[in-house]
Amino acid sequence: MFQKTRLQLTLLNSIVFIVLIAILSRTIYFYTENQIYKEVNESLEQRNVGMPGGRPQGEFLLGPGPSVIVWGPDDTIIEPRLREDSFFKVNESKFFPKTFDKIEEISVNGATYRALSTQGYTDYGEMTVQFIRNVDSEKDMLNRLLLILIVGGGIGSLVAVGAGYLLAGRALIPVKKSWDQQQQFVSDASHEIRTPLAVIQSRADLLFQSPSSTIEEKAVDISIISKEVRRLNKLVNGLLTLTRTDSNQMEVKKANFFLDDLLMDIVEQYTDIASFQEKSIISHAPEQVVFHGDKERIHQLLVILVDNAMKFTEEGGEISLSCIKNASSINLSVEDNGKGIPQEELPLIFNRFYQVEQSRSANEGSGLGLSIAKWIVNTHQGTIKVTSEPNTSTRFEIIFPRNQRNK
């Protein structure tokens, strides 16, 4: 598919380049022609204006200056007097002017002339006076220029095709990358959705096999179905969020709020859960911190990070949230003293659907949370980084600028 598109773009780019080359060549040729013949035309016009009222006299020359030919009433050359076998006398009919008071070009047996003719009355009656000048050297120069432009245009066209092919390839790189990411996204999403659906279907089939059983007897199956439905719902919501962020449909409503109070709300929300799991959660905010952002999204960010910390922290562990402001930034962190993350996996944890290997056995989560967290941080012009030591601690640190640019 991309090869066909690349060839189409190559053709389009090549046509554009070739048309531009043709226009440029045509412009150069006609400009040069105009400049070359400008002096010739001016010399002819000056001789015409300066023609005396009597019979015109002048040498007949083939040099750089104009020569004068006088035609009689019978369309024959009467001045200068030429031999019958002379070039001009033999080709008399070809030299006779076709237009008057206008520059014309005359080609005779490979020789080229420019002429300006006029009719008028003299002491000898009505005659035609023709000022003529040989322009073979100018014509040769233009022919050489035309040859150069044709050869150059041909070479330029070949280069244009090659350049068009390369440019088409470069233009398709982000498109192909986006396409591959989309294909991978769809593949990963299908895989993640298939797992809970398979569990739900298998457990539902077991329920249908025992229609007379009580809810109490099938409590385990019902509990598993409910758990998988919640997991599927969380996965679908995450997919919808990421899809909207990719298409810039997700609205971010920023306003001032107290970030330290939000940390306290998160701690209060998770205190009972942490206590039930024999863990502890605390917050540290030495002073009041006013933050300009989307409170709902920052809340979502903290929930994602705290959920991860709870999942990787063993019984007796501690999760710590902190918020500190300085002159230029606001630093937000979530730290735990749990299992930690292997160093080789740290660069991958923000990829969609990626899950740390040791968390997969628990079959929890979808691998979308940290991708959403990173989008939230980016939307607030912040940066997020993670440091971890296996079996010791993991720390997510987010730095927000105090003065955010309007987007």
Protein Blocks (a to p, Z undefined) as FASTA:
>chain_A
ZZmmmmmmmmmmmmmmmmmmmmmmmmmmmmmmmmmmmmmmmmmmmmmmmpcfbdcddddd
fbfbdcdddddfkopafbdcddfkbmklmmmmmmpcfbghiacdddeehiacdddddddd
dfkopcdddddddfklmmmmmmmmmmmmmmmmmmmmmmmmmmmmmmmmmmmmmmmmmmmm
mmmmmmmmmmmmmmmmmmmmmmmmmmmmmmmbcfklmmmmmmmmmmmmmmmmmmmmmmmm
mmmmmnopaccddddddfklmmmmmmmmmmmmmmmnopacddddfbacdddddfklmmmm
mmmmmmmmmmmpcehiacdddddddfkbccdddddfbebpafklmmmmmpghiacfklmm
nogajhlmmmmmmmmmmmnopacdddddehibccddddddfbdcdZZ
